[in-house]
Amino acid sequence: MTGQATAPPPAPAQAAPNEEASTGVLARLSRLQALQIIGVLALIVIIFSVMKPDSFLTVFNIRGIVQNTSILAVLGVGMTFVIITGGIDLSVGSVLVFSGVIADKAMAAMGGQGWGAAMVGGLVAIGCGLGWGLVNGFFIARAKVPPLIVTLGSLGMALGLAEVITGGVDLRDIPNVMVNDVGFGNIAWQVPWLAVIAAIVVVLGIVLLHRTRFGLHTYAIGSNPEAGRRSGVNVPRKLIAIYALSGLLAGFAGWMNLAFYQSTTIGGQSTTNLSVIAGVVIGGTSLFGGYGSIFGSIVGLFIPATLQDGFVIIGIQPFWQQVVVGAVLIAAVYVDQQRRASALRGGRPRGASGLLGHLTTSRQATPARE
């Protein structure tokens, strides 16, 4: 009787280190991959700097790269959340355009050139993006339509409606203050406001993903939706919220796009979704879900932008940038597959049990004391 009473405790005690070890390995792998991505970006910068030292490493050129990446970075934050869940959002480019068109119409109706019209345009753009995100999330989470199909459909609908509203002609009714301050203004020295706004969004996204329960649930859904559901996560509601976040950020990016390009750029966003997805995946976020970071995504987005800028400076056709990014994307997915296969051989796919164990700790604590 005494032996039977004391036998059970060792099992939980031994399981806990295994859970912690799995999570620890995952954290170390994440840091290692982030360092590798930074190393790739640093290597690209060094190569172009050696080839064209007087042209590439200049304040004007670096500022241009940062500005060109700022809008993609805002889109990349939302895309990182979506891909971590194992989903995809092909509609971000079209939602950006649609939101910009409606915002332009709203600002033109006000007829002002000050911050009042600009702020109203921003709220309208965010509202439009949020609406498309909620539509995507509803059909994916409630109607169980695959994310690829839903967002492909909303891609066509958002862009089509934008063209119907404008007749296919770009609108340019943007307040001067919005263009001069947000689009091309500097907060200090050569630090553009556009980059500062994007940096704020990125920091908030990092906090939301890595320091809140919402972020923990995002990882849990991507690791194992059924296990997350059994541990108390309302998976449909979380998915709707995640796609709504992606749409909201696409709408906000549409407002930033108006400020930077002084136009709705209806025909210029056809590959924006693919550029964002490529940057996020190159940055280490797994297309299979359950793994990724916003910091890695931002670094991944800088790689194509730096390549394109460098190719122009050294006299190579910028179209080669697409070839290089495509090759790097394939390599990134291959590495991700090998990492997953290695984890499966080790018996713990992607550290999912560590995440779900954390989710259920509070639920199991009270019965354990009883």
C-alpha positions as CSV (number, residue, x, y, z in Angstrom):
1,M,0.0,0.0,0.0
2,T,2.8,2.4,0.9
3,G,4.7,1.7,-2.3
4,Q,1.6,2.1,-4.4
5,A,0.8,5.4,-2.7
6,T,4.2,6.9,-3.4
7,A,4.7,5.5,-6.9
8,P,2.7,8.1,-9.0
9,P,4.7,11.3,-8.1
10,P,7.9,10.4,-10.2
11,A,6.0,10.4,-13.5
12,P,5.0,14.1,-13.5
13,A,8.4,15.1,-12.1
14,Q,10.1,13.4,-15.1
15,A,7.6,14.7,-17.7
16,A,8.2,18.3,-16.7
17,P,11.9,18.4,-17.7
18,N,11.0,16.8,-21.0
19,E,8.5,19.5,-21.7
20,E,10.9,22.2,-20.6
21,A,13.7,20.7,-22.7
22,S,11.5,20.6,-25.8
23,T,10.5,24.3,-25.3
24,G,14.1,25.2,-24.6
25,V,15.4,23.5,-27.7
26,L,12.7,25.3,-29.7
27,A,13.7,28.7,-28.3
28,R,17.4,28.1,-29.0
29,L,16.5,27.0,-32.6
30,S,14.5,30.2,-33.0
31,R,17.4,32.4,-31.9
32,L,19.8,30.4,-34.1
33,Q,17.6,30.8,-37.2
34,A,17.2,34.5,-36.5
35,L,21.0,34.9,-36.4
36,Q,21.3,33.0,-39.7
37,I,18.8,35.3,-41.4
38,I,20.7,38.3,-40.1
39,G,23.9,36.8,-41.4
40,V,22.4,36.4,-44.9
41,L,21.3,40.0,-44.9
42,A,24.7,41.2,-43.6
43,L,26.4,39.2,-46.3
44,I,24.3,40.8,-49.0
45,V,25.0,44.3,-47.6
46,I,28.8,43.5,-47.5
47,I,28.9,42.3,-51.1
48,F,27.1,45.3,-52.5
49,S,29.2,47.7,-50.3
50,V,32.4,46.2,-51.6
51,M,31.2,46.4,-55.2
52,K,29.8,50.0,-55.0
53,P,31.1,51.5,-51.7
54,D,30.3,55.1,-52.8
55,S,26.7,54.4,-53.9
56,F,25.3,51.6,-51.7
57,L,26.3,52.6,-48.2
58,T,25.0,56.1,-48.3
59,V,22.4,57.7,-46.0
60,F,20.2,58.5,-49.0
61,N,20.3,54.9,-50.2
62,I,19.7,53.2,-46.8
63,R,16.8,55.6,-46.2
64,G,15.3,54.6,-49.5
65,I,15.6,50.9,-48.6
66,V,14.0,51.5,-45.2
67,Q,11.1,53.5,-46.7
68,N,10.4,50.9,-49.4
69,T,10.3,48.1,-46.8
70,S,8.1,50.0,-44.3
71,I,4.7,49.3,-45.9
72,L,5.7,45.6,-46.5
73,A,6.7,45.4,-42.8
74,V,3.2,46.4,-41.7
75,L,1.7,43.8,-43.9
76,G,4.3,41.3,-42.7
77,V,3.2,41.6,-39.1
78,G,-0.3,40.4,-39.9
79,M,1.0,37.8,-42.3
80,T,3.2,36.3,-39.7
81,F,0.2,35.7,-37.4
82,V,-1.7,34.1,-40.2
83,I,1.1,31.8,-41.4
84,I,1.9,30.7,-37.8
85,T,-1.7,29.3,-37.6
86,G,-1.0,27.3,-40.8
87,G,-3.1,29.6,-43.0
88,I,-2.4,32.0,-45.8
89,D,-3.7,35.5,-46.8
90,L,-3.4,36.2,-50.5
91,S,-5.7,39.2,-50.3
92,V,-3.5,41.7,-48.5
93,G,-2.4,43.5,-51.7
94,S,-5.9,43.9,-53.0
95,V,-7.3,44.9,-49.6
96,L,-4.5,47.5,-49.4
97,V,-5.7,49.0,-52.8
98,F,-9.4,48.8,-51.9
99,S,-8.8,50.5,-48.5
100,G,-6.7,53.2,-50.2
101,V,-9.5,53.9,-52.8
102,I,-12.2,54.2,-50.2
103,A,-10.0,56.4,-48.0
104,D,-9.1,58.6,-51.0
105,K,-12.8,59.0,-51.7
106,A,-13.6,59.9,-48.1
107,M,-10.8,62.5,-48.0
108,A,-11.8,64.0,-51.3
109,A,-15.4,64.3,-50.0
110,M,-14.1,66.3,-47.0
111,G,-12.2,68.6,-49.3
112,G,-9.5,69.5,-46.8
113,Q,-5.8,69.4,-47.0
114,G,-5.1,69.1,-43.2
115,W,-4.8,66.5,-40.6
116,G,-8.5,66.2,-40.1
117,A,-9.1,64.8,-43.6
118,A,-5.9,62.6,-43.3
119,M,-7.1,61.1,-40.0
120,V,-10.5,60.4,-41.3
121,G,-8.9,58.7,-44.3
122,G,-6.8,56.6,-42.0
123,L,-9.8,55.5,-40.0
124,V,-11.8,54.6,-43.1
125,A,-8.8,52.6,-44.5
126,I,-8.5,50.7,-41.3
127,G,-12.2,50.0,-41.2
128,C,-12.2,48.7,-44.7
129,G,-9.3,46.4,-44.1
130,L,-10.9,45.2,-40.9
131,G,-14.1,44.4,-42.7
132,W,-12.3,42.3,-45.3
133,G,-10.4,40.5,-42.6
134,L,-13.5,39.6,-40.7
135,V,-15.1,38.2,-44.0
136,N,-12.0,36.1,-44.6
137,G,-11.9,34.9,-41.0
138,F,-15.6,34.0,-40.9
139,F,-15.5,31.8,-44.0
140,I,-12.3,30.2,-42.9
141,A,-13.2,29.5,-39.3
142,R,-17.0,29.1,-39.4
143,A,-17.7,27.9,-43.0
144,K,-14.5,25.7,-43.0
145,V,-13.4,26.9,-46.5
146,P,-9.7,26.5,-47.0
147,P,-7.7,29.8,-46.4
148,L,-6.2,29.6,-49.9
149,I,-9.6,29.6,-51.6
150,V,-11.2,32.3,-49.3
151,T,-8.3,34.8,-49.6
152,L,-7.9,34.1,-53.3
153,G,-11.6,35.0,-53.7
154,S,-11.3,38.1,-51.6
155,L,-8.2,39.1,-53.6
156,G,-10.2,39.2,-56.8
157,M,-13.3,40.8,-55.2
158,A,-11.4,43.6,-53.4
159,L,-9.3,44.5,-56.5
160,G,-12.4,44.2,-58.7
161,L,-14.5,46.5,-56.5
162,A,-11.6,49.1,-56.4
163,E,-11.5,49.1,-60.2
164,V,-15.3,49.4,-60.5
165,I,-15.3,52.4,-58.1
166,T,-12.4,54.2,-59.9
167,G,-13.0,53.0,-63.4
168,G,-9.5,51.6,-63.4
169,V,-7.9,55.0,-63.0
170,D,-5.7,55.9,-60.0
171,L,-7.1,58.5,-57.6
172,R,-4.8,61.2,-56.2
173,D,-6.9,63.2,-53.8
174,I,-4.4,63.0,-50.9
175,P,-4.0,65.8,-48.4
176,N,-0.7,67.7,-48.7
177,V,0.1,67.3,-45.0
178,M,-0.2,63.5,-45.4
179,V,2.3,63.4,-48.3
180,N,4.8,65.9,-46.9
181,D,4.9,64.7,-43.3
182,V,4.1,60.9,-43.4
183,G,5.2,60.0,-46.9
184,F,8.4,62.0,-47.2
185,G,8.9,63.7,-43.9
186,N,11.6,62.9,-41.3
187,I,11.0,62.7,-37.6
188,A,14.7,63.6,-37.0
189,W,17.7,63.9,-39.3
190,Q,17.2,61.3,-42.1
191,V,14.8,59.1,-40.1
192,P,11.5,58.9,-42.1
193,W,8.2,59.1,-40.4
194,L,7.0,56.1,-42.5
195,A,9.7,53.9,-41.0
196,V,8.9,55.1,-37.4
197,I,5.2,54.3,-37.9
198,A,6.1,50.9,-39.3
199,A,8.5,50.3,-36.3
200,I,5.7,51.1,-33.9
201,V,3.5,48.5,-35.6
202,V,6.3,45.9,-35.5
203,V,7.0,46.4,-31.8
204,L,3.3,46.2,-30.9
205,G,3.1,43.0,-33.0
206,I,6.1,41.5,-31.3
207,V,4.6,42.2,-27.9
208,L,1.2,40.8,-29.0
209,L,2.8,37.6,-30.4
210,H,5.4,36.9,-27.8
211,R,4.1,38.4,-24.6
212,T,0.3,37.8,-24.5
213,R,-2.1,34.9,-24.3
214,F,-3.4,35.8,-27.8
215,G,0.1,35.1,-29.2
216,L,0.4,31.8,-27.2
217,H,-3.0,30.7,-28.6
218,T,-1.8,31.6,-32.1
219,Y,1.2,29.2,-31.8
220,A,-1.0,26.6,-30.3
221,I,-3.5,26.7,-33.2
222,G,-0.7,26.3,-35.7
223,S,0.9,23.5,-33.7
224,N,-2.2,21.4,-33.2
225,P,-5.7,23.0,-33.6
226,E,-7.5,20.0,-32.1
227,A,-5.3,19.9,-29.0
228,G,-5.7,23.6,-28.6
229,R,-9.4,23.2,-28.7
230,R,-9.3,20.5,-26.1
231,S,-7.2,22.7,-23.8
232,G,-9.8,25.4,-23.9
233,V,-8.8,27.6,-26.9
234,N,-11.8,28.9,-28.9
235,V,-10.1,28.1,-32.2
236,P,-12.8,29.7,-34.6
237,R,-12.9,32.9,-32.6
238,K,-9.1,33.2,-32.5
239,L,-8.8,32.5,-36.3
240,I,-11.4,35.2,-37.0
241,A,-9.4,37.6,-34.8
242,I,-6.1,36.8,-36.5
243,Y,-7.5,37.3,-40.1
244,A,-9.2,40.5,-38.9
245,L,-5.8,41.7,-37.6
246,S,-4.2,40.9,-41.0
247,G,-7.0,42.8,-42.8
248,L,-6.8,45.7,-40.4
249,L,-3.0,46.1,-41.0
250,A,-3.6,45.8,-44.8
251,G,-6.0,48.7,-44.5
252,F,-3.5,50.8,-42.5
253,A,-0.8,49.9,-45.1
254,G,-3.2,51.2,-47.7
255,W,-3.3,54.6,-46.0
256,M,0.6,54.6,-45.7
257,N,0.7,53.7,-49.4
258,L,-1.4,56.7,-50.3
259,A,1.0,58.9,-48.4
260,F,4.1,57.5,-50.0
261,Y,3.1,57.1,-53.6
262,Q,0.5,59.9,-53.7
263,S,-1.8,57.6,-55.5
264,T,-4.0,54.5,-55.1
265,T,-1.5,52.4,-57.2
266,I,-4.3,50.1,-58.4
267,G,-2.0,48.3,-60.9
268,G,1.1,48.3,-58.8
269,Q,0.2,45.8,-56.1
270,S,-0.2,42.6,-58.1
271,T,2.8,40.9,-56.5
272,T,2.6,42.5,-53.0
273,N,1.0,39.5,-51.4
274,L,3.7,37.2,-52.8
275,S,6.5,39.6,-51.7
276,V,5.2,39.6,-48.2
277,I,4.7,35.9,-48.0
278,A,8.2,35.3,-49.4
279,G,9.7,37.7,-46.9
280,V,7.9,36.1,-43.9
281,V,8.9,32.5,-45.0
282,I,12.5,33.5,-45.7
283,G,12.4,35.1,-42.2
284,G,11.8,31.7,-40.7
285,T,8.1,31.4,-40.2
286,S,6.9,27.9,-41.1
287,L,4.3,27.5,-43.9
288,F,3.2,24.5,-42.0
289,G,2.3,26.5,-38.9
290,G,3.3,26.6,-35.3
291,Y,6.6,28.3,-35.7
292,G,7.8,31.8,-36.5
293,S,8.7,35.3,-35.3
294,I,7.9,38.9,-36.4
295,F,11.5,39.9,-36.0
296,G,12.6,37.2,-38.5
297,S,9.8,38.2,-40.9
298,I,11.1,41.9,-40.9
299,V,14.6,40.8,-41.6
300,G,13.3,38.5,-44.3
301,L,11.4,41.4,-45.9
302,F,14.6,43.5,-46.0
303,I,16.4,40.8,-48.1
304,P,14.4,41.2,-51.3
305,A,14.4,45.0,-50.9
306,T,18.2,45.1,-50.4
307,L,18.7,42.8,-53.4
308,Q,16.6,44.9,-55.7
309,D,18.3,48.1,-54.6
310,G,21.8,46.6,-55.0
311,F,21.1,45.1,-58.4
312,V,20.0,48.6,-59.7
313,I,23.2,50.2,-58.3
314,I,25.6,47.7,-59.8
315,G,23.9,47.7,-63.1
316,I,22.1,44.4,-63.1
317,Q,18.5,44.2,-64.2
318,P,16.3,44.3,-61.1
319,F,14.3,41.4,-62.5
320,W,17.0,39.1,-61.3
321,Q,15.9,40.0,-57.8
322,Q,12.8,37.8,-58.4
323,V,15.0,34.9,-59.5
324,V,17.2,35.2,-56.4
325,V,14.2,35.6,-54.0
326,G,12.5,32.6,-55.6
327,A,15.6,30.4,-55.1
328,V,16.0,31.6,-51.5
329,L,12.3,31.0,-50.8
330,I,12.6,27.4,-52.0
331,A,15.7,26.9,-49.9
332,A,13.9,28.3,-46.9
333,V,10.9,25.9,-47.2
334,Y,13.3,23.0,-47.8
335,V,15.2,23.9,-44.6
336,D,11.9,24.1,-42.7
337,Q,10.9,20.7,-44.0
338,Q,14.2,19.2,-42.9
339,R,13.8,20.8,-39.4
340,R,10.3,19.4,-39.1
341,A,11.4,15.9,-40.2
342,S,14.3,16.0,-37.7
343,A,11.8,17.0,-34.9
344,L,9.5,14.2,-35.8
345,R,12.4,11.7,-35.7
346,G,13.1,13.0,-32.2
347,G,9.5,12.3,-31.2
348,R,8.4,15.8,-30.5
349,P,7.0,17.8,-33.5
350,R,7.7,21.5,-33.2
351,G,7.5,21.5,-29.4
352,A,3.7,21.6,-29.6
353,S,3.3,19.7,-26.3
354,G,5.2,22.5,-24.5
355,L,2.8,25.1,-25.7
356,L,-0.3,23.1,-25.0
357,G,1.1,22.1,-21.6
358,H,1.5,25.7,-20.7
359,L,-2.1,26.3,-21.8
360,T,-3.5,23.6,-19.6
361,T,-1.3,24.2,-16.5
362,S,-3.8,26.5,-14.8
363,R,-6.6,24.0,-15.5
364,Q,-4.7,21.1,-14.1
365,A,-3.3,22.9,-11.0
366,T,-6.4,22.9,-8.9
367,P,-7.3,19.2,-9.4
368,A,-3.7,18.3,-8.7
369,R,-3.8,20.0,-5.2
370,E,-7.1,18.2,-4.5
